[in-house]
């Protein structure tokens, strides 16, 4: 005798979630793009005299945004925009063309 009734053990069963590939957060795409542009320009044309001041500008911009975001909003902001601003300031500070 065949029935179309579900078995009691199948009623509450939840299917296992499918495995997904690890994904890159979209907030990391602009910093990766600007970093690749900076590296390519420096290795091709030598636009920077050195990495020290550029790295200092990046760290300062990220630190300032984190501190001000924590004070203002009470949470830690994502530092992507500060990273891009730091790279821009670092390019302006250490460019031999200035």
Number of C-alpha atoms within 10 A of each C-alpha: 2 4 6 5 6 8 9 8 7 8 8 8 8 7 6 6 6 6 6 6 6 6 6 8 7 7 12 13 12 14 18 13 12 15 15 12 12 18 15 13 13 14 11 9 9 14 18 22 15 14 12 11 16 22 15 15 23 20 16 15 20 22 15 14 20 18 14 15 16 13 11 10 9 10 12 14 16 14 19 17 17 22 24 20 17 21 23 16 17 21 19 16 15 17 14 12 8 6
